[in-house]
Every structure is written in structure tokens, then in C-alpha cells.
Amino acid sequence: MTRLIALIYGLASYAIFFITILYAIGFVDGMIVPKDINAGTEVPWLEAVLVNLALMSLFAIQHSIMARKSFKQWWTQYVPASVERSTYVLFASLSLLLLFWQWRPMPAIVWQINNPQLAMAMTGLSLFGWVLVFTSTFLINHFELFGVQQVVQNLSNSEPSAPVFRTPLYYKFVRHPIYLGFIIAFWATPLMTVGHLLFAAVTTAYIFVGIFLEERDLVELFGDDYRRYRNRVSMILPWRKSERPPTQRHANPFGLSGER
Ligand SMILES: C[S@@+](CC[C@H](N)C(=O)[O-])C[C@H]1O[C@@H](n2cnc3c(N)ncnc32)[C@H](O)[C@@H]1O
């Protein structure tokens, strides 16, 4: 019975996440949803900046803290391990929904593309970013990332699968295609307002902090496999890294050579 409740909870959290990500596309790209990033009542700019920063910080803090191993160890004393990931997904979705609801528009224009073909190309590029995000989650393990695999395994009384290091397709070119997808989706817009710029800049900065924390955990989890991968494949932009032995990189972090 408890396992069935866990499954229903996991599926409900996944459904809320799915609605949230669809809303996020409409919110950022100004499509379909009732309130997008430039909609709503205008308030004094200082109030708008403070409220928007607080909303983004709430998401960032929740998202970073709940993803750490030490937090999970403490938290699973109170929450069954099988629903830990679903709870994380649920809290992240709720903090994003709060952001969409309470976001204060800042409509001053930073850039605007008036050429219809070019404007459409920018929106297309943003949608390509979302496709990159979505498809990359399947390359890693979509249902494990969003907690569904854990509640299904728990229902069938099987052991949770150990994390597997994967580098398929996009992961051969960049280490963080999901984050690259978000950056493209947030910056490629035909109408960049001050509010949208604040959103794109803060989330991009947060992504780089997230990468730092995530890679620390990945090195701990996968050891030399991840270190070698990091030496070989670039972080976010798909250009080839010059291959150098890892020892030389550590010994000589500024790339200064004593050789003449
Ligand atoms: C939201 S995903 C982001 C993945 C990656 N940073 C990206 O941008 O595509 C975060 C989860 O992916 C896992 N992860 C990241 N890279 C991975 C890889 N190459 N293989 C397996 N899991 C990975 C992390 O351990 C973390 O649980």
C-alpha cells in the first residue's frame, strides 16, 4: 500500500513537473500562456528587481541544496529514499510556478528585431534550445532524473539502480547539453526586455555555479572516468579541447610553459 502511494506521489510530481516545463517554454518565449515574462502590472523598477531576484534565489537555493549528497543523507531520515527525487522535482516545480506567478515585468526594451524572418529565426533558435534540453534528459535517463524510475522500482521491490556515467550523442561534444539548451532558450529572443535580460543573466550565472557543484559531485561519483572526460570534452561550447595529459594541467594551471 505504501509503495502504491509512493508511485502515485511520484507520478503526480512528474505530472506537475511536466506542466511546469511546458509553462516555462511559454513564459520565456511569450507564447500561449496567460502570463509571460513581459506580462503583468508594472511596478517601480527597484521593487521589480528585488522581487524577481528573490524569486530566482529561492529556486536556486532550493535546487542546489536539495541536490547535494549531504542534504539527501539528512533528508532521507524523514522522507523515504524512493520518493526523495520526486520530492526534489516537486519542490523545484513549485518554486518555478511561484516565480511565473509572481514575476514582475520590466518592459523597457534592450533589443527588438523587427525583421519578421529574423524574429522567427530567433524564436526558432530558442525552441531549438528547449528541444536540446528535452532530448538530453533522455540521453542521461529522463525517468530517473525526474524520480519516476525510483518509485516504479520501489513498487516492484527491486533495488534502485546505481548511477551510470553516460556520454552519448551531444555529451560527446559538451559536458552539459541540458544547461547549454537552457542558455540558448533564455537568450535567443526577438524582443529582449530588461526583465527578460535580468532573468537570462541571473539564470546563466546560476547555471555556472550549478556546473561547479555538479562536477564536484560527478568527480566524487565517477572518479577518473569523469576527470578524463572533463579533460577531453569542453564544458558548454562544442569546440574540441586541445588534449593535454591531466597531470600537466594540474601542475601548470595557467598553461605557462617552461620550454623554449
Ligand atoms: C539536470 S541534469 C544535468 C546534466 C548535465 N549537467 C547537462 O547539462 O546535460 C543533472 C544530473 O545529471 C547527472 N549527470 C550529469 N552528467 C552526467 C553524465 N555524463 N552521465 C550520467 N549522469 C550525469 C548529475 O549527476 C545530476 O544528477
The ligand as an ORCA input file, in Angstrom:
! r2SCAN-3c Opt
* xyz 0 1
  C      19.823     18.290    -14.597
  S      20.944     17.036    -15.017
  C      22.133     17.971    -15.933
  C      23.075     17.104    -16.664
  C      24.202     17.868    -17.389
  N      24.838     18.794    -16.492
  C      23.703     18.571    -18.618
  O      23.646     19.816    -18.617
  O      23.340     17.887    -19.586
  C      21.806     16.750    -13.506
  C      22.049     15.273    -13.209
  O      22.727     14.678    -14.274
  C      23.771     13.837    -13.768
  N      24.795     13.800    -14.811
  C      25.462     14.841    -15.346
  N      26.304     14.433    -16.332
  C      26.164     13.085    -16.396
  C      26.747     12.061    -17.231
  N      27.630     12.362    -18.173
  N      26.343     10.776    -17.032
  C      25.441     10.470    -16.083
  N      24.853     11.374    -15.274
  C      25.208     12.668    -15.423
  C      24.209     14.503    -12.475
  O      24.754     13.601    -11.579
  C      22.888     15.068    -11.965
  O      22.221     14.128    -11.172
*
